[in-house]
């Protein structure tokens, strides 16, 4: 006894047809009869069907007179030049009228007959163009079912859409009131297996009039399997027959919905009692389904055009804004919200070397690092898309519900430049039409018993909860990501040329500025001192209550601020151009003096400053003093307003380096601001209540680079730690 999987069942060669049909097959070349259905003698007066083998239709002028007189048969050579193209006629055999269909498939010409049935209930009142005035996809399918109900009028009529994995979902329904609704229910892929879907592409109208009726065997002298793919009366597989019986139906009718040359779905109908639909009505149902399919395709094209126009407008805006910035990274950061929203993502990460900027809902920083490493190790293409990222890699990477779906776009892999979009976990519930379990049953096919996957016996709603997935990334979402990619590629080239020219100009300007910075410290220093002295003299002449005293005090403070800024700019210039002399330096005393002075400077005598080990480093003594001065001053300043301000300074060995960590319990630094921490005149929003000009960290960054070291930081709501890396002596 053989075992046959659903996908392996040879449903195109069942060896029999349904009882409503009659079939004769003739050879393409000789036109001699090679096979026929057992019931052919029921309509044509033939004493012994065995005499048909090897003979021609013309050899039986009395029995097949109505066939011979048909225009189709008279032009058989002409009408059967193209394979699978069907031609129709009506003929009388005795007093009954039959549909006569002719088509060629491979080496045979099929002559198929079925009795003409009048349909007194048929009424078509809709215009053919009704589908094209509807501006809703759902309404198109509901209009189709309404139209078809006036032709076939089955107990239940549904529009069944195929999903990407081959499963299906009922998206529109028309039914008798006494039947439960299947609307919104899903059906597993095995309900309509692969080879069945392939046949629906070839034979687009399929009827099973009575699943309980006896089948009619095909007689062939050569005992060959006759391919009945394009035969309207082709018998149904035993699995399909049992499936329909299990669902409580006795008859079914379906029409393929073909969109963009693919099987998009089916109009599928079921009737509790046996019911045959006349061939002309089936053809008409196919015509209306094709009209609805074209209307849907037109509707989708219209919506796609609207989307493309909208996307082009957003892309143009991005391009123009990107070109306002000097670097790609700045362009991405300044437009991060728009970039996140284009593919309808919940979160976005911009990665450029060690800089990471986030927008929206994203994983924790430690998890982001794991994702970036995973992307480099496990992806080859520049674009990676996955809606089941949490399900597949959640445990490995420590993901939570914020990273269920992901899109990774590598801008430049070698530079660790990428964009990562995230979608949150989608609480997905799929309502199945019955539990999609698989069982093995025994069926007889062509006289041979086989073990075959048995169709389901239950069609009661069964809910499956699926975890670890996000909403599906649509083709539009991918197009939006590709639009961002195109903007990056187009503007990066322009930015490169623009930056190259700017760099040449900046080199000259910087040389002039460096010279100017030395000059202003001397040339402007004296006038500022005179202005301050005069203001202080005037201040001493006013009474304490005099309103002008406040104005003079404000002037003096502004003069001090200007002098401090001039001093810092001068220090920044010196940090870039001063000669450096690396030597072994012991920082302990320097750190102690700076710490004591900082308490006085920022009026924070209660600040607890803990100084631990201070190992010696290889550095320029003057520049090292400038580094610790800026970092320690910042630590004391930004923690000074805490209830118990605390600063800890500790040095330790780290491989070939000496590392100093200066930690405070101050206001902290927002994660999204990390990329601009060391840029001149940049101050964080939460630091603006403290006095400063945003130059100090730029000085530190420049000095550490010049002496071969590095500066970085870690920060959270509990404070900040700056990490200084010096060369080991």
Residue pairs with C-beta under 8 A, 6 or more apart in sequence:
1 442
1 449
1 450
1 451
2 448
2 450
2 451
3 440
3 450
3 451
3 452
4 450
4 451
4 452
4 453
5 452
5 453
6 190
6 193
6 239
6 452
6 453
7 193
7 194
7 195
8 195
9 193
9 195
9 237
9 239
9 452
10 195
10 225
11 195
11 196
11 199
11 236
11 237
11 240
12 195
12 199
12 227
12 228
12 229
12 234
13 225
13 226
13 227
13 228
14 215
14 228
14 234
14 235
14 236
14 237
14 445
14 446
15 217
15 218
15 225
15 226
15 235
15 445
15 446
16 215
16 216
16 217
16 218
16 235
17 23
17 37
17 215
17 216
17 218
17 228
17 231
17 233
17 234
17 235
18 208
18 209
18 210
18 213
18 215
18 216
18 233
18 234
18 235
18 236
19 39
19 209
19 210
19 213
19 214
19 215
19 216
20 114
20 115
20 209
20 233
20 276
21 37
21 112
21 113
21 114
21 216
21 231
21 232
21 233
22 37
22 39
22 40
22 42
22 43
22 98
22 112
22 113
22 114
22 233
23 35
23 36
23 37
23 40
23 110
23 111
23 112
23 113
23 218
23 231
23 233
24 33
24 35
24 36
24 37
24 40
24 52
24 57
24 110
24 111
25 33
25 34
25 35
25 36
25 108
25 109
25 110
25 111
25 220
25 226
26 32
26 33
26 34
26 56
26 57
26 108
26 109
26 111
27 34
27 107
27 108
27 109
28 80
28 104
28 107
28 108
28 109
29 107
30 56
31 56
31 57
31 76
31 109
32 54
32 55
32 56
33 52
33 53
33 54
33 55
33 56
33 57
34 53
34 108
34 220
34 221
34 222
35 108
35 218
35 219
35 220
35 221
35 224
35 226
36 49
36 52
36 218
36 219
37 216
37 217
37 218
37 219
38 49
38 216
38 217
38 218
38 219
39 216
40 46
40 49
40 52
41 49
43 93
43 94
43 96
43 98
43 113
44 60
44 63
44 64
44 93
45 62
45 63
46 52
46 60
46 63
49 219
52 60
53 221
54 221
57 64
57 67
57 68
57 73
57 111
58 64
58 68
61 68
66 91
66 92
66 93
67 73
67 91
67 100
67 111
68 74
69 91
70 89
70 91
70 100
71 89
72 79
72 87
72 88
72 89
72 100
72 102
73 102
73 111
76 102
76 109
79 85
79 87
79 102
80 102
80 103
80 104
80 109
81 104
82 104
83 104
83 105
83 106
84 103
84 104
84 105
84 202
84 230
85 103
85 104
86 101
86 102
86 103
86 230
87 101
87 102
87 103
88 99
88 100
88 101
88 279
88 283
89 99
89 100
89 101
89 102
90 97
90 98
90 99
90 100
90 116
91 97
91 98
91 100
91 113
92 98
93 113
96 115
96 116
97 115
97 116
98 113
98 114
98 115
98 116
99 113
99 114
99 115
99 116
99 278
99 279
99 280
100 111
100 112
100 113
101 110
101 111
101 112
101 113
101 232
101 279
102 109
102 110
102 111
102 112
103 109
103 110
103 112
103 230
104 110
105 227
105 229
105 230
106 227
108 226
110 230
110 231
112 231
112 232
112 233
114 232
114 233
114 279
116 278
116 279
116 280
117 276
117 277
117 278
118 278
119 151
119 277
119 278
119 281
121 153
122 150
122 151
122 281
123 150
124 147
124 150
124 151
124 284
125 150
126 143
126 146
126 147
128 291
130 143
130 147
131 140
131 143
131 144
131 291
131 292
131 294
131 295
132 295
132 298
134 140
134 143
134 295
134 299
135 299
136 299
137 296
137 299
137 300
138 171
138 172
140 292
140 295
140 296
140 299
141 159
141 171
141 172
141 292
141 296
142 172
142 174
143 292
144 159
144 172
144 267
144 288
144 289
144 292
145 157
145 158
145 159
145 172
145 173
145 174
145 267
146 174
147 288
148 157
148 267
148 269
148 285
148 288
148 289
149 157
149 174
151 277
151 281
151 284
151 285
151 288
152 253
152 269
152 277
152 281
152 282
152 285
154 251
154 253
154 269
154 270
154 271
154 275
155 175
155 176
155 179
155 249
155 270
155 271
155 272
156 173
156 174
156 175
156 176
156 179
156 182
156 249
156 269
156 270
156 271
157 173
157 174
157 175
157 267
157 268
157 269
158 170
158 172
158 173
158 174
158 182
158 183
158 267
158 268
158 269
159 170
159 171
159 172
159 173
159 257
159 265
159 266
159 267
160 168
160 169
160 170
160 171
160 187
160 265
160 266
160 267
160 268
161 168
161 169
161 170
161 171
161 264
161 265
162 168
162 192
162 197
162 263
162 264
162 265
163 169
163 186
165 189
166 189
166 192
166 194
166 197
167 186
167 187
167 188
167 189
168 186
168 187
168 189
168 191
168 192
168 265
168 266
169 184
169 185
169 186
169 187
170 182
170 183
170 184
170 185
170 187
170 433
171 183
171 184
171 265
172 183
173 181
173 182
173 183
175 181
175 182
182 433
184 431
185 431
185 432
185 433
185 461
186 430
186 431
186 432
186 433
187 432
187 433
187 436
188 432
188 436
190 436
190 438
190 453
191 243
191 436
191 455
191 456
192 200
192 266
196 240
197 263
199 206
199 229
200 206
200 254
200 256
200 263
200 266
201 256
201 258
201 263
202 229
202 230
203 229
203 230
203 231
203 232
203 234
204 255
204 256
204 258
204 286
205 232
205 253
205 254
205 255
205 256
205 282
205 283
205 285
205 286
206 253
206 254
206 255
207 232
207 251
207 252
207 253
207 254
207 276
207 277
207 282
208 236
208 240
208 241
208 244
208 251
208 252
208 253
209 251
209 274
209 275
209 276
209 277
210 250
210 251
210 274
210 275
210 276
211 236
211 241
211 244
211 245
211 249
211 250
211 251
211 252
211 274
212 245
212 250
212 274
213 274
215 235
216 235
218 226
218 228
220 226
228 234
228 235
232 279
232 282
236 244
237 445
238 443
238 444
238 445
238 452
239 443
239 452
239 453
239 454
239 455
240 455
242 441
242 443
242 454
242 455
243 455
243 456
244 250
244 251
244 252
244 270
246 455
246 456
246 457
246 459
247 270
247 459
248 272
248 459
249 270
249 271
249 272
250 271
250 272
250 273
250 274
250 275
251 270
251 271
251 273
251 274
251 275
251 276
252 268
252 269
252 270
252 271
253 268
253 269
253 271
253 277
253 282
253 285
254 266
254 267
254 268
254 269
255 266
255 267
255 285
255 286
255 289
256 263
256 266
256 289
257 263
257 264
257 265
257 266
257 267
257 289
257 292
257 293
258 264
258 290
258 293
259 293
259 296
259 297
259 300
260 297
264 293
267 285
267 289
277 285
307 476
307 479
308 479
311 342
311 479
311 480
311 483
314 338
314 342
314 483
315 483
315 484
315 486
315 487
317 338
318 335
318 338
318 339
318 484
318 487
319 487
319 490
319 491
321 331
321 334
321 335
322 328
322 331
322 335
322 487
322 488
322 491
322 495
323 331
323 491
323 494
323 495
323 498
324 331
325 331
325 334
325 495
326 495
326 498
326 499
326 502
327 495
327 499
328 352
328 411
328 417
328 488
328 491
328 492
328 495
329 350
329 352
329 355
329 417
329 675
331 491
331 495
332 339
332 350
332 352
332 357
332 419
332 488
333 350
333 357
333 675
336 348
336 350
336 357
336 359
337 359
337 360
339 348
339 350
339 359
339 419
339 484
340 347
340 348
340 359
340 360
340 421
342 480
342 481
342 483
342 484
343 407
343 421
343 473
343 477
343 478
343 480
343 481
344 477
344 480
345 360
345 407
345 421
345 422
345 423
346 360
346 361
346 402
346 422
346 423
346 424
347 358
347 359
347 360
347 361
347 362
347 363
347 402
347 403
347 421
347 422
347 423
348 358
348 359
348 360
348 362
348 419
348 420
348 421
348 422
349 356
349 357
349 358
349 362
349 368
349 419
349 420
349 422
350 356
350 357
350 358
350 359
350 419
351 372
351 416
351 417
351 418
351 419
351 420
352 415
352 416
352 417
352 675
353 415
353 416
353 417
354 416
355 674
355 675
356 365
356 368
356 674
357 672
357 674
357 675
358 368
358 671
358 672
359 672
360 422
361 402
361 422
361 424
362 368
362 402
362 403
362 422
363 371
363 399
363 400
363 402
363 403
363 422
365 671
366 398
367 397
367 398
367 399
367 400
367 403
370 397
370 398
371 397
371 403
371 406
371 420
372 416
372 418
372 420
374 393
374 396
374 397
375 384
375 408
375 410
375 418
375 420
376 413
376 416
379 408
379 410
382 409
382 410
382 413
382 485
383 407
383 408
383 409
383 410
383 478
383 481
383 482
383 485
384 406
384 407
384 408
384 409
385 406
385 407
385 473
385 478
386 392
386 405
386 406
386 407
387 404
387 405
387 423
387 469
387 470
387 471
387 472
387 473
388 404
388 405
388 468
388 469
388 470
389 399
389 403
389 404
389 405
389 406
389 470
390 399
390 400
390 401
390 403
390 404
390 405
390 425
390 468
390 469
390 470
391 404
391 467
391 468
391 469
392 468
393 399
394 400
394 403
394 468
397 403
401 424
401 425
402 422
402 424
402 425
403 422
404 422
404 423
404 424
404 425
404 426
404 468
404 469
404 470
405 422
405 423
405 424
405 426
405 469
405 470
405 471
405 473
406 420
406 421
406 422
406 423
407 420
407 421
407 473
407 477
407 478
407 481
408 418
408 419
408 420
409 418
409 419
409 420
409 481
409 484
409 485
410 417
410 418
411 417
411 418
411 419
411 488
419 484
421 481
423 470
423 471
423 473
424 470
425 467
425 468
425 469
425 470
426 469
426 470
426 471
428 465
428 466
428 467
428 469
429 463
429 464
429 465
429 466
430 463
430 464
430 466
431 461
431 462
431 463
431 464
432 461
432 462
432 463
432 464
433 459
433 461
433 462
434 456
434 457
434 458
434 459
434 460
434 461
434 462
435 456
435 458
435 462
436 456
436 462
437 456
438 453
438 454
439 453
439 454
440 451
440 452
440 453
440 454
441 451
441 452
441 453
441 454
441 455
442 449
442 450
442 451
442 452
443 449
443 450
443 452
444 450
513 573
514 573
514 576
514 577
517 569
517 570
517 572
517 573
518 570
518 573
520 566
520 569
520 570
521 566
521 567
521 570
524 566
525 563
525 566
528 559
528 562
528 563
528 566
531 555
531 559
532 556
532 559
532 560
535 552
535 555
535 556
535 559
536 556
538 552
539 549
539 552
539 553
539 556
542 548
542 549
542 552
543 549
561 691
561 693
564 693
565 693
565 695
568 693
568 695
568 696
568 699
569 695
571 626
571 695
571 699
572 680
572 695
572 698
572 699
572 702
575 623
575 626
575 699
575 702
575 703
575 706
576 702
576 706
578 622
578 623
580 620
580 623
580 706
580 707
581 620
581 621
582 618
582 619
582 620
582 707
582 708
582 727
583 618
583 619
583 620
583 621
584 616
584 617
584 618
584 729
585 616
585 617
585 618
585 619
585 621
585 624
586 614
586 616
587 614
587 616
587 617
587 624
587 628
587 651
587 660
588 611
588 614
590 624
590 625
590 628
591 611
591 614
591 628
591 632
591 649
592 611
594 625
594 628
594 629
594 632
594 633
595 609
595 611
595 632
595 636
595 647
595 649
598 604
598 607
598 609
598 632
598 633
598 635
598 636
598 637
599 605
599 607
599 609
599 636
601 633
601 636
602 633
602 636
602 637
602 640
603 640
604 636
604 639
604 640
604 645
606 644
606 645
607 636
607 639
607 640
607 645
607 646
607 647
608 644
608 645
608 646
608 647
609 636
609 646
609 647
609 648
609 649
610 646
610 647
610 648
610 649
611 649
612 648
612 649
612 650
612 651
613 650
613 651
613 652
614 649
614 651
614 660
615 651
615 652
615 653
615 658
616 658
616 729
617 624
617 651
617 658
617 660
617 726
617 727
617 728
617 729
618 658
618 707
618 726
618 727
618 728
618 729
619 707
619 709
619 726
619 727
620 703
620 707
623 703
623 706
623 707
624 707
624 726
626 699
626 700
626 703
627 699
627 700
627 703
627 704
627 711
627 724
630 696
630 697
630 699
630 700
631 662
631 700
631 722
631 724
632 647
632 649
632 662
633 696
634 696
634 697
634 722
635 647
635 662
635 663
635 664
635 666
635 720
635 722
636 645
636 647
636 664
637 666
637 690
637 691
637 692
638 664
638 666
638 667
638 687
638 690
638 720
639 645
639 646
639 647
639 664
639 665
639 666
639 667
639 719
640 666
641 667
642 665
642 666
644 665
645 664
645 665
645 666
646 664
646 665
647 662
647 663
647 664
648 661
648 662
648 663
648 664
649 660
649 661
649 662
649 663
650 660
650 661
651 658
651 659
651 660
651 661
652 658
652 659
652 661
653 659
653 728
654 725
656 727
656 728
657 709
657 725
657 726
657 727
657 728
658 725
658 726
658 727
658 728
658 729
659 723
659 724
659 725
659 726
660 723
660 724
660 726
661 721
661 722
661 723
661 724
662 721
662 722
662 724
663 719
663 720
663 721
663 722
664 719
664 720
664 721
665 718
665 719
666 719
666 720
667 686
667 687
668 686
668 715
668 716
668 717
668 718
668 719
668 720
669 677
669 684
669 713
669 715
669 720
670 684
670 685
670 686
671 715
673 684
673 685
676 682
677 697
677 713
678 697
678 698
678 700
678 701
678 711
679 698
680 694
680 695
680 698
681 693
681 694
681 695
682 694
683 692
683 693
683 694
697 711
700 711
701 711
704 710
704 711
704 724
704 725
707 726
707 727
708 727
709 724
709 725
709 726
709 727
710 724
710 725
711 722
711 723
711 724
711 725
712 722
712 723
712 725
713 720
713 721
713 722
713 723
714 720
714 721
714 723
715 721
